[in-house]
Amino acid sequence: MKNIWILLIWETFVVVEAVLYSICTYYLSGPHCEPTHISDTLESFFEYFDRFVNYQSWFIPLLWLYWPT
């Protein structure tokens, strides 16, 4: 049961990061979702970071919690 709290805290971090990324993308992009207020390089870095957090960071804690021992 102790492991579930670590998972819940980690997934809360992932959700907060995803919401912040979505808000930033909404306000920093033009009408066709191209970055208008920041450089393309910075936009690519933010997109990479968001994908890393959303795809990899959900998978690793779930494996750690539910993998049979």
C-alpha positions as CSV (number, residue, x, y, z in Angstrom):
1,M,0.0,0.0,0.0
2,K,3.0,2.3,0.5
3,N,3.8,2.1,-3.2
4,I,0.4,3.4,-4.2
5,W,1.1,6.8,-2.6
6,I,4.3,7.2,-4.6
7,L,2.4,6.3,-7.8
8,L,-0.3,8.8,-7.0
9,I,2.1,11.6,-6.3
10,W,4.1,10.9,-9.5
11,E,0.9,10.7,-11.6
12,T,-0.2,14.1,-10.1
13,F,3.1,15.6,-11.2
14,V,2.5,14.2,-14.7
15,V,-1.0,15.6,-14.9
16,V,0.1,19.0,-13.7
17,E,2.9,19.1,-16.3
18,A,0.4,18.1,-19.0
19,V,-2.1,20.8,-18.1
20,L,0.7,23.4,-18.0
21,Y,1.9,22.3,-21.4
22,S,-1.6,22.5,-22.8
23,I,-2.1,26.0,-21.4
24,C,1.2,27.2,-22.8
25,T,0.6,25.7,-26.2
26,Y,-2.8,27.3,-26.3
27,Y,-1.5,30.8,-25.6
28,L,1.8,30.6,-27.4
29,S,0.5,29.2,-30.7
30,G,-1.2,30.8,-33.7
31,P,-4.5,29.8,-35.3
32,H,-3.0,26.8,-37.0
33,C,-1.1,25.5,-33.9
34,E,2.3,26.9,-35.1
35,P,4.5,28.6,-32.5
36,T,4.2,32.3,-32.9
37,H,5.5,33.8,-29.6
38,I,8.5,31.4,-29.0
39,S,11.2,29.9,-31.3
40,D,10.7,26.6,-33.1
41,T,13.6,25.1,-31.1
42,L,12.0,26.0,-27.8
43,E,8.6,24.7,-29.0
44,S,10.3,21.4,-30.1
45,F,11.9,21.1,-26.6
46,F,8.6,21.6,-24.9
47,E,6.9,19.0,-27.1
48,Y,9.7,16.5,-26.4
49,F,9.5,17.1,-22.7
50,D,5.7,16.7,-22.7
51,R,5.9,13.5,-24.7
52,F,8.6,12.1,-22.5
53,V,6.6,12.8,-19.3
54,N,3.3,11.6,-20.7
55,Y,4.4,8.4,-22.4
56,Q,7.5,7.2,-20.5
57,S,6.6,8.4,-17.0
58,W,3.3,6.7,-16.9
59,F,4.7,3.4,-18.0
60,I,7.7,3.1,-15.6
61,P,5.8,3.6,-12.3
62,L,3.0,1.3,-13.3
63,L,5.5,-1.4,-14.1
64,W,7.2,-0.8,-10.8
65,L,4.0,-1.0,-8.9
66,Y,2.2,-3.9,-10.6
67,W,5.1,-6.1,-11.8
68,P,4.8,-9.6,-10.2
69,T,7.5,-10.3,-7.6
